[in-house]
Amino acid sequence: MRSTTLLLTAAAVTLTATAAVAAAPATTAQSPAATTGAATTSTVRAVPPEKPASRTAAAGGRLRLGACAPGQLCLWPKEDFRGTRQAHELSTVDVESCVPVPAGTTAASLANRTGRPVTTYQSAECAETGEFETYPGGGTWVPQSPYQVRAFKVWES
């Protein structure tokens, strides 16, 4: 029998998972191995991402999420949802089309409440040669993007 421990971390802070991650015990599952007939045991333990002191101090030990209404993709020019927010709605965005942020601006944090997956791009042309990341649409807040966001695509569910 082989035991494997997996530590899961997330770059995005997902509102719906925050409470569950903090209270979730380790889970053990057994499944038979397809080729050898031996059982495999895996333990999965969710580990919340670390929050630097600068993020938690302003909100009394908690990360303060940026205001973003249901149905919107919200982008902020600074980390931790600071600066003037840009809000995009499905009624003003072509689904599966590259939407660049306004010229001369970038986003460093975001919230996806569109109900659809959204991919953010380092490239203003949505080129996959630069960095890109897809975030689920059920309520995902990203206080610090791993790159400056210059464009995005909203996908069909």
Secondary structure, 3 states (H helix, E strand, C coil): CEEEEEEECCCCEEHHHHHHHHHCCCEEEEEECCCCCCEEEEEEEECCCCCCHHHHHCCCCCCCCCCCCCCEEEEECEHHHECCCEEEEHHHCCCCCCEECCCCCCECEEEECCCCCEEEECCCCCCCCCCEEEECCCCEEECCCCCCECEEEECCC
